């Protein structure tokens, strides 16, 4: 016969309750929150009263109980010899009713379970208002086991109440006494427990649980660690639960973990402490460490366990520090996110908090720098869904990068390196547009796009109100201040034979508008409502709307499929532009448009505000100086000046490949800059130079010339011989306007 990993032990209810009270059986307040309905507790006691079997318990022997001591000051008289693995809900029900103590519900509220008993009908019921008025019921059976009374007193008081409403016969009195005695005698009800040996590991325990209880909620590693905390550090577990409880309720003038991003569970907060203490995310290793187990020899050590719990306690104090918590949440806001409505993965919040705490407390990264790098990390991991598939493995891999680091510079470089390797040019141009080809209502790419609109200080489509303001989570009305609007209405698409939700609810068919505009537009086709909306604004504003909301030129008259394809590409560029603001060079003032560094511009690619030119004056096909090259540069600058400003980079090809400045064959950079200034003054006007800023930078061992353009305060024309031409930016290109278009544009733009 094969050797078993368990022993069968018989108990009665009274001995189980006593073992829990003494602490011999570790029954935490919530191994999981108490989920049984009160009616199920009533059924348990009813089955026992009728003598029915009610199942067995599965315990796990504590390997180091004999030489252990608890961390903290709980009231238990001895360290637990047994930890409950299966049957916790039943055992909690029994203990709560017999000892008349509260349970903790899923909302972390304490509740007394009150079961009433009708001794004449031998009927148990959950207490309600009607039963409380009915003298035929004892309103709380916990009185039968109270140390402050005895069964005779309970019976006597019950009879007094019942006789006050009606006459009670001698036979009824005898039955009442027998029923109460029988119910009180449930302390002798027999139970069987299977006690798993101390030397089997947690994976085997979990396997046993699943095999014998297929309907139970599968145990995970966090369950084991939280139970272990109840055994050796109950105060620590209680602190996690209290933090989780407080995070659900807004405070009134007192410090609180409440926020609009996440209501963390004790499991999630445990992960933070574990990540900071041990730089581990795979909890099965951490469980063994906290038990004091040597992973090589398999032996347990009291000293090792105490030391590991000390590390966890220190890390947990950092994780539950309210200043740390709220300072971290500012990182999420800096990344453009405003509430839980735009968070696709709470795992991302939890892991980013681990990184924040490590950077702040271990590497002493200054808060300003730390907030910037964590905001960048959070955006990167959000848009890519980094922690949605196998989050524990991904976290473990990322934490492993930090284990050998020594300085804050290395910490920042490690995180930035992951961001750079993940968000490549191919990601922006290929992967992200494909990710946007979905109708998922809570997709990471959709939320990243909305965060980018916040970062770019965008206004809602056809509105003067900023997206960031409209997303304020502290404001509540019957309808949200800003709503997702179908650019091509469902009803309009249905008339074209496009009715599938997957097609009509494509991310690229959504834009954010004020709810009033959404209601007014209703089912109108864009070709009808867009001209009406355009009348509200001058052309410069419309250009910004089209850029922010990734709208192709003349989109309202496009075929739906073509519109979706082009808009996905433009949305990807908006997201890239939003991300680029997080890696902008130098600190920017709040509300100030950030100036992007060269690497960010190349990552973002050409747009309505960015253009690359290989040369200033040389035609690369002929190798000769060509005035057409100079004209192309001046057209771009004129377009920037007349629209929303932008940056021109000379020495970079259209695809972002560095070319350098040697092709233009200037003796030095001063001569090149002077030449550019002269042709700007000659063909755009002296006043144009007051809005243009020229400097040189390095890029991949090449030098480039950068011209940053502000928005002109008056129209800028480009001289072409005897003709003056007027240019504006339309997406990533420069467009010449006709005379009538120029007149109308200037009237709207510079009024």
C-alpha positions in Angstrom: 0.0 0.0 0.0 1.4 3.4 -1.0 2.2 5.9 1.8 -0.4 8.7 2.3 0.3 12.3 2.8 -2.4 12.8 5.3 -3.9 11.5 8.6 -7.6 11.2 9.4 -8.5 12.9 12.7 -11.9 13.0 14.4 -13.2 16.1 16.2 -16.4 17.3 17.6 -17.7 20.8 17.1 -16.8 21.9 20.6 -13.2 20.8 20.3 -12.9 22.6 16.9 -14.2 25.8 18.4 -11.8 25.5 21.4 -8.8 24.8 19.1 -9.6 27.9 17.0 -10.0 30.0 20.2 -6.6 28.8 21.5 -5.0 29.5 18.1 -4.1 25.8 17.5 -6.1 25.9 14.3 -5.3 29.0 12.2 -8.6 30.5 11.1 -7.9 34.0 9.7 -10.6 36.6 9.7 -10.6 36.3 5.9 -8.6 33.6 4.2 -10.9 34.9 1.5 -13.7 37.3 2.4 -16.7 35.4 3.8 -18.9 34.8 0.8 -21.6 32.5 2.2 -25.1 33.9 2.3 -26.7 33.8 5.7 -29.2 31.4 4.3 -26.4 28.9 3.6 -25.2 29.3 7.2 -28.8 28.5 8.3 -28.8 25.4 6.1 -25.5 24.2 7.7 -26.9 24.4 11.2 -30.2 22.8 10.0 -28.4 19.9 8.5 -26.4 19.4 11.7 -29.6 19.6 13.8 -31.2 16.9 11.7 -28.1 14.7 12.0 -27.0 15.0 8.3 -23.3 14.8 7.3 -21.9 18.2 6.4 -18.5 17.3 5.0 -15.0 17.3 6.3 -12.1 19.7 6.8 -8.7 19.8 5.2 -5.9 21.0 7.4 -2.2 21.4 6.7 0.2 20.8 9.6 2.5 23.7 10.3 6.1 22.5 9.8 7.7 24.9 12.4 4.9 25.4 14.9 6.9 23.9 17.8 9.6 26.5 17.8 7.8 29.5 16.3 6.5 32.7 17.7 4.1 35.1 16.2 5.1 38.5 14.9 2.8 41.1 16.5 0.5 41.0 19.5 -2.6 39.0 18.7 -4.7 37.3 21.4 -4.0 33.7 20.5 -2.4 31.6 23.2 -0.2 29.5 21.0 1.1 29.4 17.4 -1.2 27.5 15.0 -0.4 23.8 14.6 -2.9 23.5 11.7 -3.7 25.8 8.8 -7.1 25.3 7.2 -7.0 24.6 3.4 -10.5 23.5 2.7 -13.7 24.1 4.6 -12.9 27.7 5.7 -16.3 29.0 4.9 -18.0 26.2 7.0 -15.6 26.6 9.9 -16.0 30.4 9.9 -19.8 30.0 9.9 -19.6 27.6 12.9 -17.2 29.7 14.8 -19.0 33.0 14.1 -22.4 31.7 15.3 -21.2 29.6 18.3 -18.9 32.5 19.5 -21.2 35.3 18.4 -18.4 37.1 16.5 -18.6 39.1 13.3 -17.4 37.9 9.8 -15.8 40.1 7.2 -17.8 40.4 4.0 -16.4 41.0 0.5 -16.8 44.7 0.9 -14.7 44.4 4.1 -17.6 45.3 6.3 -18.1 43.4 9.6 -21.4 41.6 10.0 -23.0 39.5 12.7 -24.7 36.3 11.4 -28.0 36.0 13.3 -29.9 32.7 13.0 -33.3 32.4 14.7 -34.9 29.1 16.0 -38.5 28.0 16.4 -38.4 25.2 18.9 -42.0 24.1 18.5 -41.5 23.6 14.7 -37.8 22.8 15.1 -37.2 25.4 12.3 -34.1 27.6 11.8 -34.4 30.9 9.9 -32.3 33.9 9.0 -33.5 36.8 11.1 -35.6 39.5 9.5 -38.0 42.1 10.9 -41.0 39.7 10.9 -39.1 37.1 12.9 -37.9 39.6 15.4 -41.5 40.4 16.2 -42.6 36.7 16.3 -42.2 35.4 19.9 -42.3 31.9 18.6 -38.7 32.3 17.5 -35.5 32.7 19.6 -34.0 35.5 17.6 -30.3 34.5 18.0 -29.2 30.9 18.6 -25.8 32.2 19.7 -27.3 32.7 23.1 -27.3 29.0 23.7 -23.5 28.8 23.7 -22.8 32.1 25.5 -20.6 32.1 28.5 -22.8 34.7 30.1 -26.0 32.5 30.2 -27.1 28.9 30.1 -29.7 26.9 28.3 -32.1 27.0 31.2 -32.1 30.8 31.3 -32.6 31.0 27.6 -35.6 28.6 27.8 -37.1 30.5 30.7 -36.8 33.9 29.0 -38.2 32.4 25.7 -41.2 30.9 27.5 -41.9 34.2 29.2 -42.0 36.0 25.9 -44.2 33.4 24.2 -46.6 33.2 27.1 -47.1 36.9 26.8 -48.7 36.3 23.5 -50.6 33.1 24.0 -51.1 30.1 26.3 -48.4 27.4 26.2 -49.4 23.8 27.1 -47.3 21.5 29.2 -46.6 19.3 26.1 -45.4 22.4 24.2 -43.1 23.4 27.1 -41.5 19.9 27.2 -41.0 20.0 23.4 -39.5 23.5 23.6 -37.0 22.3 26.3 -36.1 19.2 24.3 -35.5 21.2 21.1 -33.3 23.8 22.8 -31.3 21.0 24.5 -30.9 19.2 21.2 -29.7 22.4 19.5 -27.4 23.3 22.3 -26.0 19.8 22.1 -24.6 20.4 18.6 -21.2 21.0 20.3 -20.9 17.2 20.3 -21.6 17.0 16.5 -18.8 14.8 14.9 -16.5 16.1 12.2 -13.7 14.4 10.3 -10.5 16.3 9.3 -7.8 15.2 6.9 -4.5 16.7 8.2 -1.9 17.0 5.4 1.7 16.3 6.5 4.0 19.3 7.1 6.7 18.2 4.7 4.6 18.4 1.5 4.9 21.6 -0.5 2.2 24.1 -1.4 1.8 22.9 -4.9 0.9 19.4 -3.6 -1.5 21.0 -1.1 -3.2 23.0 -3.9 -3.4 19.8 -6.1 -5.1 17.9 -3.3 -7.6 20.8 -2.8 -8.5 20.8 -6.5 -8.9 17.0 -6.7 -11.2 16.7 -3.7 -13.1 19.9 -4.2 -13.7 20.6 -7.9 -16.4 23.2 -7.2 -14.3 25.2 -4.8 -12.4 28.3 -5.8 -8.9 27.2 -6.8 -6.2 28.2 -4.3 -3.5 30.5 -5.5 -0.1 31.3 -4.1 -1.4 34.6 -2.6 -3.9 32.5 -0.6 -1.1 30.5 0.9 1.0 33.6 1.8 -1.9 35.5 3.3 -2.7 32.4 5.4 0.9 32.2 6.4 0.7 35.8 7.5 -2.3 35.0 9.6 -0.2 32.4 11.4 3.0 34.4 12.0 2.1 38.0 11.5 -1.6 38.6 11.8 -1.1 42.4 12.3 0.5 42.6 8.8 -2.4 40.8 7.2 -4.9 43.0 9.0 -3.0 46.1 7.8 -3.4 44.9 4.2 -7.1 44.3 4.7 -7.6 47.7 6.4 -5.9 49.5 3.5 -8.0 47.7 1.0 -11.1 48.5 3.0 -10.3 52.2 3.3 -9.5 52.5 -0.5 -13.1 51.8 -1.3 -14.6 54.7 0.6 -14.0 58.4 0.1 -12.6 60.0 3.3 -13.9 63.2 4.8 -10.9 65.4 5.6 -8.6 62.6 6.8 -5.7 60.9 4.9 -7.0 57.8 3.1 -5.9 55.5 0.3 -9.1 56.2 -1.6 -8.5 57.2 -5.3 -10.1 57.0 -8.7 -7.8 54.5 -10.3 -7.9 51.3 -8.3 -9.5 49.6 -5.3 -6.6 47.3 -4.4 -7.3 43.9 -2.9 -5.2 42.4 -0.1 -3.7 40.0 -2.7 -2.5 42.9 -4.8 -1.1 44.8 -1.9 0.7 41.7 -0.9 2.3 41.5 -4.3 3.6 45.0 -3.8 5.3 44.2 -0.5 6.7 41.0 -1.9 8.0 42.7 -5.0 9.8 45.4 -3.0 11.2 43.0 -0.4 12.4 40.2 -2.6 12.2 41.5 -6.2 10.0 38.5 -6.9 6.7 38.2 -8.7 6.3 34.4 -8.8 4.8 33.8 -5.4 5.5 30.1 -5.1 9.1 31.0 -4.4 8.2 33.6 -1.9 5.9 31.3 0.0 8.8 28.9 0.6 11.1 31.7 1.6 8.6 33.1 4.2 8.2 29.6 5.7 11.9 29.7 6.4 12.7 27.0 3.9 16.2 26.6 2.4 15.4 26.1 -1.3 18.5 24.0 -1.7 18.3 21.7 1.3 14.6 21.8 1.9 15.0 22.3 5.6 13.1 24.9 7.7 14.7 27.5 10.0 13.0 29.6 12.6 15.7 32.3 12.3 15.4 32.3 8.5 11.6 32.7 8.7 11.9 35.6 11.2 14.4 37.4 9.0 12.3 37.0 5.8 9.2 38.3 7.6 11.2 41.2 8.8 12.0 42.1 5.2 8.4 41.8 4.2 7.3 43.9 7.1 9.7 46.7 6.1 8.6 46.5 2.5 4.9 46.5 3.4 5.3 49.6 5.6 6.6 51.3 2.4 3.7 50.0 0.3 1.0 51.1 2.8 2.6 54.5 3.3 -0.1 56.9 2.2 2.4 59.6 1.0 4.1 57.0 -1.2 0.8 55.7 -2.5 -0.6 59.1 -3.5 2.7 60.3 -4.9 2.8 57.2 -7.1 -0.8 57.9 -8.3 0.5 61.2 -9.6 2.7 59.2 -12.0 -0.5 57.7 -13.6 -2.0 61.1 -14.0 1.3 62.4 -15.5 1.0 59.5 -18.0 -2.3 61.0 -19.2 -4.7 58.6 -17.4 -7.5 60.1 -15.3 -9.6 57.2 -13.8 -10.2 53.5 -13.6 -12.5 53.9 -16.7 -9.4 54.1 -18.9 -7.3 51.5 -17.1 -7.4 48.1 -18.9 -5.2 46.3 -16.4 -4.9 46.8 -12.6 -1.8 44.6 -12.8 -0.1 47.4 -14.5 -0.8 49.8 -11.6 0.4 47.3 -9.1 3.6 46.5 -10.8 4.3 50.2 -11.6 3.9 50.9 -7.9 6.5 48.2 -7.1 8.9 49.9 -9.5 8.1 53.3 -8.0 8.8 52.1 -4.5 12.1 50.5 -5.5 13.2 53.6 -7.2 12.2 55.9 -4.3 13.3 53.9 -1.3 16.2 51.7 -2.6 17.8 53.9 -5.3 16.8 57.3 -3.9 15.7 58.6 -7.3 14.6 62.2 -7.0 10.8 62.5 -7.1 10.7 64.6 -10.2 12.8 62.2 -12.2 11.1 59.1 -10.7 7.7 60.4 -11.7 8.8 61.0 -15.2 10.3 57.5 -15.7 7.4 55.7 -14.0 4.9 57.7 -16.1 6.7 56.7 -19.3 6.8 53.0 -18.1 3.1 53.0 -17.2 2.2 54.4 -20.6 4.4 51.8 -22.4 3.0 48.9 -20.5 -0.5 50.1 -20.9 -0.5 50.6 -24.6 1.2 47.2 -25.2 -0.9 45.3 -22.6 2.4 44.1 -21.1 0.8 42.6 -18.0 -2.5 41.2 -19.4 -1.4 37.7 -20.7 1.0 36.1 -18.1 1.5 39.0 -15.7 3.4 37.1 -13.0 6.0 35.8 -15.5 6.3 39.3 -17.2 6.7 40.9 -13.8 9.3 38.4 -12.7 11.3 38.9 -15.8 11.3 42.7 -15.4 12.2 42.6 -11.7 15.1 40.3 -12.5 16.6 43.2 -14.5 16.9 45.2 -11.2 18.6 42.7 -9.0 22.1 43.7 -9.9 21.7 47.4 -10.1 23.6 49.8 -7.8 22.8 53.4 -8.7 19.8 55.5 -9.5 21.2 56.2 -12.9 21.3 52.4 -13.7 17.7 52.1 -12.4 16.4 54.8 -14.7 18.4 53.5 -17.6 17.1 50.0 -17.2 13.4 51.2 -17.3 14.0 53.5 -20.2 15.8 50.7 -22.1 12.8 48.4 -21.8 10.6 51.3 -23.1 12.9 51.9 -26.0 13.2 48.3 -27.0 9.4 47.8 -26.8 8.2 50.9 -28.6 10.2 50.7 -31.8 9.4 52.4 -35.1 7.9 49.2 -36.3 5.6 49.1 -33.3 4.3 52.6 -34.1 3.9 52.1 -37.8 2.8 48.4 -38.0 1.9 46.8 -34.7 -0.1 49.6 -33.2 -2.3 50.3 -36.2 -3.1 46.6 -36.3 -3.9 46.6 -32.6 -6.3 49.4 -33.3 -8.3 47.2 -35.7 -10.6 46.0 -33.1 -14.0 46.7 -31.6 -12.9 45.9 -28.0 -14.5 48.5 -25.8 -11.7 48.3 -23.2 -8.7 47.8 -25.4 -5.3 49.0 -24.2 -4.7 50.9 -27.5 -8.0 52.7 -27.2 -7.2 53.9 -23.7 -3.7 54.9 -24.7 -5.2 57.1 -27.4 -7.4 58.8 -24.9 -4.4 59.3 -22.6 -2.5 60.8 -25.5 -5.3 63.3 -26.1 -4.9 64.4 -22.4 -1.1 64.6 -22.8 -1.5 66.7 -25.9 -3.9 69.0 -24.1 -6.5 68.2 -26.7 -10.1 69.5 -26.7 -13.1 67.3 -27.3 -14.0 67.2 -31.0 -15.8 70.4 -32.0 -15.6 71.7 -28.4 -13.7 74.4 -26.5 -13.4 72.1 -23.4 -10.3 70.1 -22.8 -10.5 66.2 -22.7 -8.6 66.2 -19.4 -11.3 68.4 -17.8 -14.2 66.4 -19.2 -12.7 63.2 -17.8 -12.6 64.5 -14.3 -13.7 61.5 -12.2 -15.0 63.7 -9.4 -17.9 65.0 -11.5 -21.0 62.8 -11.9 -24.2 63.5 -13.8 -26.9 61.5 -15.6 -24.6 61.3 -18.6 -20.8 61.5 -18.8 -19.4 65.0 -19.7 -17.6 63.4 -22.7 -18.9 60.5 -24.6 -17.6 58.2 -27.3 -19.3 59.2 -30.5 -19.7 57.0 -33.6 -18.2 59.2 -36.4 -20.2 57.0 -38.9 -23.5 56.4 -37.1 -24.7 52.8 -36.8 -28.0 53.7 -38.5 -26.1 55.3 -41.3 -23.8 52.3 -41.8 -26.8 49.9 -41.6 -28.2 51.6 -44.7 -25.0 50.7 -46.5 -25.2 47.1 -45.4 -22.8 47.4 -42.5 -24.6 46.2 -39.4 -22.2 43.9 -37.6 -21.2 45.3 -34.2 -17.6 44.3 -34.9 -17.6 46.6 -37.9 -19.7 49.5 -36.5 -17.9 49.6 -33.1 -14.4 49.7 -34.5 -12.1 51.8 -32.3 -11.3 54.0 -35.3 -15.0 54.9 -35.6 -15.0 56.5 -32.2 -14.2 60.1 -31.2 -14.8 61.9 -28.0 -17.4 64.6 -28.0 -19.5 66.4 -25.4 -22.6 64.5 -24.6 -24.8 67.3 -25.9 -23.2 67.2 -29.3 -23.4 63.4 -29.3 -27.2 63.7 -28.8 -27.6 66.4 -31.5 -25.6 64.5 -34.1 -27.6 61.3 -33.4 -27.8 59.2 -36.5 -26.9 61.9 -39.1 -24.2 60.9 -41.6 -20.9 62.8 -41.2 -21.4 64.5 -44.6 -24.3 66.3 -43.1 -23.2 67.1 -39.5 -19.6 67.9 -40.1 -20.2 71.0 -42.2 -22.5 72.3 -39.4 -20.0 71.6 -36.7 -17.2 73.3 -38.7 -19.1 76.6 -38.7 -18.4 77.0 -35.0 -14.6 77.3 -35.5 -12.0 79.1 -37.5 -9.7 77.0 -39.7 -6.7 76.9 -37.3 -9.0 75.4 -34.7 -10.3 72.8 -37.2 -6.8 71.9 -38.2 -6.0 71.2 -34.5 -9.2 69.1 -34.1 -8.3 67.0 -37.2 -4.7 66.5 -35.9 -5.8 65.6 -32.3 -8.6 63.3 -33.3 -6.7 61.7 -36.2 -9.2 62.6 -38.9 -8.1 62.3 -42.5 -8.8 65.2 -44.8 -12.3 65.1 -46.3 -13.0 62.1 -44.1 -16.7 62.8 -43.9 -17.0 61.8 -47.6 -14.8 58.8 -47.6 -15.7 55.1 -47.9 -16.0 53.6 -44.5 -13.2 51.0 -44.9 -10.8 53.5 -46.3 -11.6 55.9 -43.5 -10.9 53.2 -40.8 -7.6 52.2 -42.4 -6.3 55.8 -42.7 -7.6 56.8 -39.2 -5.9 53.9 -37.5 -2.6 55.0 -38.9 -3.2 58.6 -37.8 -4.4 57.4 -34.3 -1.1 55.5 -34.0 0.8 58.7 -34.7 -1.3 60.6 -32.1 -0.5 58.0 -29.5 3.2 58.2 -30.5 3.1 61.9 -30.2 1.5 61.7 -26.8 4.1 59.2 -25.6 6.8 61.5 -27.0 5.7 64.2 -24.6 6.7 61.9 -21.8 10.3 61.7 -23.0 10.6 65.4 -23.9 13.9 67.1 -23.2 13.9 69.3 -20.1 11.1 70.1 -17.6 8.0 71.9 -19.0 5.7 74.1 -17.1 2.2 72.8 -16.4 -0.1 73.5 -19.3 2.9 74.4 -21.5 3.4 72.5 -24.8 6.6 70.5 -24.4 9.4 70.8 -26.8 10.4 67.3 -28.0 13.9 66.1 -28.3 15.3 64.7 -31.6 14.9 61.0 -30.6 11.3 61.6 -29.7 10.6 63.3 -33.0 12.1 60.5 -35.0 10.2 58.0 -33.0 7.0 59.9 -33.6 7.6 60.2 -37.4 6.4 62.9 -39.7 3.1 64.6 -38.8 1.3 68.0 -39.1 3.9 69.4 -36.7 7.0 67.4 -37.7 8.8 67.1 -41.1 12.2 65.7 -42.2 14.3 66.9 -45.1 17.4 65.1 -46.3 19.2 68.4 -47.3 18.7 72.1 -47.3 19.9 72.9 -50.9 21.4 69.8 -52.5 19.4 67.5 -54.8 20.6 64.0 -53.9 19.7 62.6 -57.3 22.0 65.0 -59.2 24.4 65.9 -56.4 24.0 69.6 -57.4 22.6 72.6 -55.6 18.9 73.0 -56.4 16.7 75.9 -55.6 13.7 73.5 -55.5 15.2 71.9 -52.3 15.4 75.4 -50.6 11.8 76.1 -51.8 10.6 72.8 -50.2 12.2 73.8 -46.9 10.6 77.3 -47.0 7.2 75.8 -47.9 7.3 73.6 -44.8 8.3 76.5 -42.6 5.6 78.7 -44.0 3.1 76.0 -43.4 4.1 75.6 -39.8 4.0 79.4 -39.2 0.5 79.7 -40.7 -1.0 76.7 -38.9 0.0 75.3 -35.5 3.8 75.6 -35.5 6.1 72.6 -35.7 9.7 71.3 -36.1 11.7 70.8 -39.3 14.7 68.6 -39.2 17.3 68.8 -42.0 19.7 65.8 -42.3 17.0 63.1 -41.8 15.3 61.3 -44.7 11.5 60.9 -44.8 11.7 57.4 -43.3 13.7 58.7 -40.3 17.1 57.5 -41.6 20.0 59.8 -40.6 21.7 61.4 -43.6 23.8 64.2 -42.0 24.6 67.7 -43.3 27.7 66.9 -45.3 25.7 66.7 -48.6 25.0 70.4 -48.5 28.8 71.1 -48.5 28.8 74.2 -46.2 32.2 75.1 -44.8 30.8 75.0 -41.3 27.5 75.0 -39.4 27.5 78.8 -38.9 27.6 79.3 -42.7 24.7 76.9 -43.1 22.6 78.6 -40.4 23.4 82.1 -41.9 22.4 80.8 -45.4 19.0 79.6 -44.0 18.4 82.9 -42.2 19.1 84.8 -45.4 16.7 82.9 -47.6 14.0 83.0 -44.9 14.3 86.8 -44.6 14.4 87.1 -48.4 11.4 84.9 -49.2 9.3 84.7 -46.0 10.0 88.1 -44.6 12.0 89.5 -41.6 9.0 89.1 -39.3 9.0 85.3 -39.9 12.4 84.9 -38.3 11.1 86.2 -35.0 9.0 82.9 -34.8 11.8 80.5 -35.9 14.6 79.1 -33.8 17.6 77.3 -35.4 20.1 75.0 -33.7 22.1 71.9 -34.5 22.1 68.4 -32.8 23.8 65.0 -33.0 22.0 61.9 -34.2 23.6 58.5 -34.7 27.0 60.0 -35.4 25.5 62.5 -37.8 24.8 66.2 -37.3 21.3 67.6 -38.1 19.8 71.1 -38.3 16.6 71.7 -36.4 14.2 74.6 -36.9 11.5 75.0 -34.4 8.6 77.1 -35.5 6.1 79.0 -33.4 2.7 80.0 -34.7 2.8 83.3 -36.6 0.7 86.2 -35.4 0.2 87.4 -38.9 0.0 85.7 -42.4 3.3 84.5 -43.8 3.6 84.4 -47.6 6.4 82.8 -49.6 7.8 84.8 -52.5 8.2 82.8 -55.7 9.6 85.3 -58.2 6.9 87.9 -58.7 4.2 85.7 -57.0 3.4 85.3 -53.4 2.2 81.9 -52.3 0.3 80.9 -49.1 0.9 77.5 -47.5 -0.7 75.6 -44.5 -0.1 72.2 -43.0 -2.7 69.5 -43.7 -1.7 66.4 -41.8 1.9 65.4 -42.6 2.1 67.5 -45.8 2.2 71.2 -46.9 -0.7 72.5 -49.0 -0.8 75.7 -51.1 -4.2 77.5 -51.0 -5.8 79.3 -53.9 -6.5 83.0 -53.7 -10.0 82.6 -52.5 -9.1 79.8 -50.0 -6.3 82.0 -48.7 -8.6 84.9 -48.2 -11.1 82.8 -46.3 -8.4 81.0 -44.3 -6.8 84.3 -43.2 -10.2 85.7 -42.3 -10.9 82.8 -39.9 -7.3 82.2 -38.7 -6.3 85.7 -37.9 -9.6 87.4 -37.0 
